[in-house]
Amino acid sequence: MHPRRSLSDVSLRLPMPLRLALLVTAVALAAAACGPSGRKAAGGGTHTPTVTQCGMARTPANVPVKVEITKGQVTCAAAMNVEHAYRRAILDGKAPGAGAGGPVNVSGWQCRVFPTPQVLNTGDASRCTRSGAEILAVLPTPS
């Protein structure tokens, strides 16, 4: 028979970057469930840029996110590969600043999570950029 472990015992065994990623993701999901629906245009303007929806991925905390190309010429296959590699890098502890948003280089892309207030406001969880191209991981809006 195995001894029971409390939730606090389990959380102490998780690396700090993963615990921070879990916290940010939980706050973001709670905000997405309570916040306004739909994406806000960058800068608050009325012009909505062309967005290519590439599919679903998961954050290091296993939260589903939509992968979108918001700028530049990037294939969906490349965007999904970058997003998956970014997740692996965070899970492997390669995110500087204890996973709190420091940039991570993924195959020439600079990726970082957004600060919690921005996640709460926009639903954007992370962004990867390279040569003017941009890939966003966005929390899906509740239906």
N, C-alpha and C positions, 0 to 999 in steps of 0.2 A: 504494500500500500504506500502511496506517495503522500508526503505531508502537503497540506494546503499552503499556498503562498498568497499573500495579500497582493493587491494591485501595487502597493508601494514597493514591495520586494521586486516585482517585475520591472517597474520603471527605473529602479536604481541600476539595473543591469544594462539598460539601453545607453548607448553612447550619447553624449551631450548634443552633438549635431542632430541626431535623430529625434531626441526629446524636444529640441527647439522646433524642428520641422513639424513634428506632431502638434505642438501647441499652436503654431501659426496656422496650420491647416484647419485645426478644430475651430479656432476663432473665425477664420475666413468662411468656413462652411456655415457657422451659426449666423454670421452677418449676411451671407448670401440668401439664407432662408428667410431672413427678416427684412432685407433691404429691397430697394426698388428693382423691378425686373428690367432686363435689357442692358446692353452695354452703353457706356457713356463714351462719346467721342473724345479723343485726346484734346486737351486744351479747352474743353467745354463748348467748342464751336458746333455749328449746325451741319458742317460737311462731314459725312461719314466715309472714311476711307474704305477702299475695297479690301475685303477680308476673305481669305481662302480658308475654309474649314477642312482640316486634314483628318480628323478622327479623334479618338479618345486615347489618353495615356493615364498614368497614375503618378502621383507625387511620391516622395520617399515614405510618406505616412500612409500610402495606399489609398489616397483620395482621388477619385476620378477628376480629370481636367480635360477640357477641349483644347486641342492643339490648333492654333490659327497662325497663318502667315499674314502679317499686317503690312509689311513693306518689302519691296525687292522681289527679285526673281529667284524663288526657291521652290523645289519640288516638294510635294507632300511627303514622299519617301524620305527625302533628306531631313525635313523638319521633324518627322517622327523619330528618325535615327538620332538626331541631336537631342531631342527631349528624353529619349530612353537613356542615352549616354550621360546626360546631366543627372538624371535620377540615380544612375549607378554611381556616379562620382560623389554625390552627397551621401549615399548609403555607405560608400567606402571611406568616408571621412575626409574627402579632399576639398571640402568647402572651408575657406578661411573664415576666421571670426566665429568659430563654433557653429557654422551653418546659419549664421544670422544675416545672410544677405551678401557676404563677400563674393566677389566675382570668381567664377570657375571657368577655366578654359577647356572647352570641349571641341576638339578637332578644328581649332581656329575660331570658334564662336565664343563670345564672352557671355556667360549666363549668370543670372542672379535672381534671387527671390525679391519680391517687393516688400517694403515695410508693411507691417500689419495695418496701419491706418489706410494705406493705399489699397491693400487687398480688400478691406472693408468697404471702401468707397467705390472701387471699380470692378472687383471680382477677378482682376488680373493677379495670378499667383506668382508667375515668374516670366522672365524675358531673356531671350538669347539674341544677340546681335552680331553681325559681321558685315563689313563693307556696305553699310546702309540698309541691309536686310534685317528684318525683325520677325522672330517667332515668339508668340505668346502662349502661355499655358493659362487657361481661363477656367474658373469654376463654373460649372453649368448652372444656369438659372433654374430654380425649382419650378416644376410645372403645376 
